[in-house]
Amino acid sequence: MQKIFNLIINYKMKRNLFLLFAFATALASAQFNVETHGGDQIVDGQVIAFGTLNAELGYYVNNESTTDEIYMRIEFVSAVNYNGVDMQLCFGLCYDPIIEGQFYPQGGGVITIQPGENQNTDGDKFLNYNDGGGNLIDYNFRFFQVDGGGNEIGDDLSFTYRYDPNLSIADQNLVNAKIASTDVRDVLVVEALEATQLRIFDIQGRLVVSVQLNAGNNTVNVAHLPSQMYLVEMSNDRGANQVTKIVKR
């Protein structure tokens, strides 16, 4: 009888430990964000377009945790109209060329970022130097977090570096739309000079509003959103894209 009792106790203890581990794993959402060297946050699904060769997109990966270090990698997911032969990716080390479907750092390496810090280098960047023969080129990348064993955890962040030779220097990453005020309560007012796609993300990077704006004055209802900071991404059909921080009161 005692043996059966001990088996039951051991089973319950192991089961509780398993549930605790599963619970902790389930809580492991993204603990990072990515921003350009200019301080503009890059959001999931964003397209960042350039009209010139050798356009450098410098970035920082920020650890949002105040207690835990994080381990980061980047995947070169795919390319459209070219490959990675004339694309440089720097993340700790610089890689050139890069290969579709490969992860960086190579060889299972990771970039370790301390709590509340970033990777602390101004040299990390994406850089294209292929003219595409006059065609648009898309390079699709994915940032993701891994645990100490190299297993992917939490939410990832995907974005596209676009080379578009049809963009003039003045047109790069510009959307002809302006937010009237970044301090809002129930309504976000946007003056658009062209058709514009507007998406709002919360501080966890989740999409909470997605609307198509027409040229003219537009109002977007945000009364249902909790009071906090949000990122408003506006894009047009030329691939130009811009992100603005707002505060919902």
C-alpha positions as CSV (number, residue, x, y, z in Angstrom):
1,M,0.0,0.0,0.0
2,Q,2.8,2.4,0.9
3,K,4.5,1.7,-2.4
4,I,1.3,2.6,-4.3
5,F,1.0,5.7,-2.2
6,N,4.5,6.8,-3.1
7,L,3.9,6.1,-6.8
8,I,0.9,8.4,-6.7
9,I,2.8,11.1,-4.9
10,N,5.7,10.9,-7.4
11,Y,3.3,11.0,-10.3
12,K,1.5,14.1,-9.0
13,M,4.9,15.8,-8.3
14,K,6.1,15.1,-11.8
15,R,2.8,16.1,-13.3
16,N,2.9,19.4,-11.4
17,L,6.4,20.1,-12.6
18,F,5.4,19.4,-16.1
19,L,2.4,21.7,-15.9
20,L,4.6,24.4,-14.4
21,F,7.1,24.0,-17.2
22,A,4.3,24.1,-19.8
23,F,2.8,27.2,-18.2
24,A,6.1,29.0,-18.2
25,T,6.7,28.1,-21.8
26,A,3.2,29.3,-22.8
27,L,4.0,32.6,-21.2
28,A,7.1,33.0,-23.3
29,S,5.9,35.6,-25.7
30,A,8.2,37.9,-27.7
31,Q,10.6,39.8,-25.3
32,F,12.1,41.9,-28.0
33,N,11.5,44.7,-30.5
34,V,13.5,45.9,-33.5
35,E,14.1,49.6,-34.4
36,T,16.1,51.4,-37.0
37,H,19.2,53.4,-36.0
38,G,16.9,56.4,-36.4
39,G,14.6,55.2,-33.7
40,D,11.7,54.1,-35.8
41,Q,10.2,50.7,-34.7
42,I,10.0,48.0,-37.3
43,V,6.7,46.1,-37.0
44,D,5.7,42.7,-38.2
45,G,4.8,42.6,-41.9
46,Q,6.4,45.9,-42.6
47,V,7.9,46.7,-46.0
48,I,10.8,49.1,-46.0
49,A,11.6,50.4,-49.5
50,F,14.7,52.1,-51.0
51,G,15.2,53.5,-54.4
52,T,19.0,53.5,-54.4
53,L,21.7,50.9,-54.3
54,N,23.8,50.5,-51.2
55,A,20.9,51.8,-49.0
56,E,21.9,50.8,-45.5
57,L,19.1,49.8,-43.1
58,G,20.8,49.8,-39.7
59,Y,18.9,48.3,-36.8
60,Y,18.9,47.5,-33.1
61,V,17.2,44.5,-31.4
62,N,16.0,45.6,-27.9
63,N,15.5,43.3,-25.0
64,E,12.2,44.3,-23.4
65,S,12.7,42.2,-20.3
66,T,14.1,43.8,-17.2
67,T,15.2,40.6,-15.7
68,D,16.2,38.0,-18.3
69,E,18.8,38.0,-21.1
70,I,17.5,36.9,-24.5
71,Y,19.0,34.9,-27.4
72,M,18.3,36.2,-30.9
73,R,18.7,34.9,-34.5
74,I,17.6,36.0,-38.0
75,E,16.3,33.9,-40.8
76,F,16.7,34.9,-44.5
77,V,13.4,33.6,-45.5
78,S,13.2,34.3,-49.2
79,A,13.8,36.7,-52.0
80,V,11.8,37.9,-55.0
81,N,13.4,38.6,-58.4
82,Y,16.9,37.8,-57.1
83,N,18.8,35.9,-54.4
84,G,21.1,36.9,-51.6
85,V,24.4,37.1,-53.6
86,D,24.5,40.9,-53.5
87,M,22.8,41.4,-50.1
88,Q,24.8,41.9,-46.9
89,L,23.4,41.0,-43.4
90,C,25.3,42.1,-40.3
91,F,24.2,40.6,-37.0
92,G,27.2,40.4,-34.7
93,L,29.3,39.4,-37.7
94,C,28.7,40.4,-41.4
95,Y,27.6,37.8,-43.9
96,D,27.9,38.4,-47.6
97,P,26.5,36.7,-49.6
98,I,23.6,35.3,-47.7
99,I,21.5,32.2,-48.5
100,E,17.8,31.8,-48.6
101,G,16.5,29.5,-45.8
102,Q,19.7,30.0,-43.7
103,F,19.9,31.3,-40.1
104,Y,22.2,34.0,-38.8
105,P,24.5,34.0,-36.8
106,Q,25.6,30.8,-38.6
107,G,26.4,27.5,-37.1
108,G,23.7,27.6,-34.4
109,G,25.1,30.8,-32.9
110,V,23.0,33.4,-31.2
111,I,23.2,37.1,-30.2
112,T,22.8,37.4,-26.5
113,I,21.2,40.6,-25.3
114,Q,21.2,41.6,-21.6
115,P,18.0,42.8,-19.8
116,G,16.9,46.2,-21.0
117,E,19.7,46.5,-23.5
118,N,20.2,46.1,-27.2
119,Q,23.0,44.3,-29.1
120,N,25.1,47.4,-28.6
121,T,26.6,47.7,-32.0
122,D,26.0,50.4,-34.7
123,G,27.3,48.0,-37.4
124,D,24.3,45.7,-37.6
125,K,22.5,46.3,-40.9
126,F,20.9,45.1,-44.1
127,L,22.5,46.4,-47.4
128,N,21.6,45.6,-51.0
129,Y,23.9,46.4,-53.9
130,N,22.2,44.6,-56.8
131,D,20.3,46.8,-59.3
132,G,17.8,44.0,-60.1
133,G,18.2,44.8,-63.8
134,G,15.6,47.6,-63.3
135,N,13.2,45.3,-61.4
136,L,12.0,45.5,-57.9
137,I,13.7,43.1,-55.4
138,D,12.2,41.9,-52.1
139,Y,14.3,40.3,-49.4
140,N,12.2,38.8,-46.7
141,F,13.7,38.4,-43.2
142,R,12.5,37.0,-39.8
143,F,13.8,37.9,-36.3
144,F,13.1,35.3,-33.7
145,Q,14.0,34.4,-30.1
146,V,15.4,31.0,-28.9
147,D,15.9,29.5,-25.5
148,G,19.1,28.2,-24.0
149,G,18.8,25.0,-26.0
150,G,18.4,26.8,-29.3
151,N,14.6,26.1,-29.5
152,E,12.5,28.8,-31.0
153,I,10.2,30.5,-28.5
154,G,7.7,33.4,-28.4
155,D,6.5,35.4,-31.4
156,D,8.7,36.3,-34.3
157,L,8.9,39.5,-36.4
158,S,9.0,39.4,-40.2
159,F,9.7,42.3,-42.5
160,T,10.8,43.0,-46.1
161,Y,13.7,45.0,-47.3
162,R,12.7,46.3,-50.8
163,Y,14.8,47.7,-53.5
164,D,12.6,49.6,-55.9
165,P,14.4,51.5,-58.7
166,N,11.2,53.3,-59.6
167,L,11.3,55.2,-56.3
168,S,13.0,58.6,-56.5
169,I,15.2,59.6,-53.6
170,A,12.5,61.9,-52.3
171,D,9.8,59.2,-52.5
172,Q,11.7,56.6,-50.4
173,N,9.6,55.4,-47.5
174,L,7.3,58.5,-47.7
175,V,3.5,58.1,-47.5
176,N,1.4,61.2,-48.4
177,A,-0.6,61.0,-45.2
178,K,-0.3,62.7,-41.8
179,I,-1.7,62.0,-38.4
180,A,-3.3,65.2,-37.0
181,S,-2.3,64.4,-33.4
182,T,-0.3,61.6,-31.7
183,D,-2.3,62.2,-28.5
184,V,-5.8,60.7,-29.1
185,R,-8.8,59.6,-27.2
186,D,-11.7,58.2,-29.2
187,V,-10.8,59.1,-32.8
188,L,-7.5,59.1,-34.7
189,V,-7.6,61.8,-37.5
190,V,-5.5,61.3,-40.6
191,E,-5.2,63.6,-43.6
192,A,-4.3,61.5,-46.6
193,L,-3.3,62.7,-50.0
194,E,-3.5,59.2,-51.5
195,A,-5.1,55.9,-50.8
196,T,-3.4,54.6,-47.6
197,Q,-3.4,51.3,-45.7
198,L,-3.4,52.0,-41.9
199,R,-2.6,49.4,-39.3
200,I,-2.3,49.9,-35.5
201,F,-0.2,47.6,-33.3
202,D,-0.2,47.4,-29.5
203,I,3.0,47.4,-27.5
204,Q,3.2,43.6,-27.8
205,G,3.2,43.9,-31.6
206,R,-0.3,42.6,-32.1
207,L,-2.4,44.0,-34.9
208,V,-5.5,45.7,-33.3
209,V,-6.8,47.9,-36.1
210,S,-6.6,47.6,-39.9
211,V,-8.4,50.0,-42.2
212,Q,-8.1,51.4,-45.8
213,L,-8.0,55.2,-46.0
214,N,-9.1,57.2,-48.9
215,A,-7.6,60.5,-50.1
216,G,-8.9,63.3,-47.9
217,N,-9.6,63.6,-44.2
218,N,-10.2,60.3,-42.4
219,T,-11.3,59.4,-38.9
220,V,-10.4,56.0,-37.3
221,N,-12.4,54.9,-34.3
222,V,-10.0,53.8,-31.5
223,A,-12.4,54.3,-28.5
224,H,-12.4,50.5,-27.9
225,L,-8.6,50.3,-27.4
226,P,-7.1,50.3,-23.9
227,S,-5.2,53.4,-22.9
228,Q,-1.5,52.9,-23.7
229,M,1.0,53.6,-26.5
230,Y,0.5,52.2,-30.0
231,L,2.3,52.1,-33.3
232,V,0.5,53.3,-36.3
233,E,1.9,52.0,-39.6
234,M,0.8,53.6,-42.9
235,S,1.7,52.3,-46.3
236,N,0.8,52.9,-49.9
237,D,0.7,50.9,-53.1
238,R,4.2,52.1,-54.1
239,G,5.6,50.2,-51.1
240,A,6.4,53.3,-49.1
241,N,5.9,52.8,-45.4
242,Q,6.1,54.8,-42.2
243,V,5.5,54.2,-38.5
244,T,4.3,56.7,-35.9
245,K,3.9,56.3,-32.2
246,I,0.6,57.5,-30.6
247,V,-0.7,57.5,-27.1
248,K,-4.3,56.5,-26.5
249,R,-5.8,58.3,-23.5
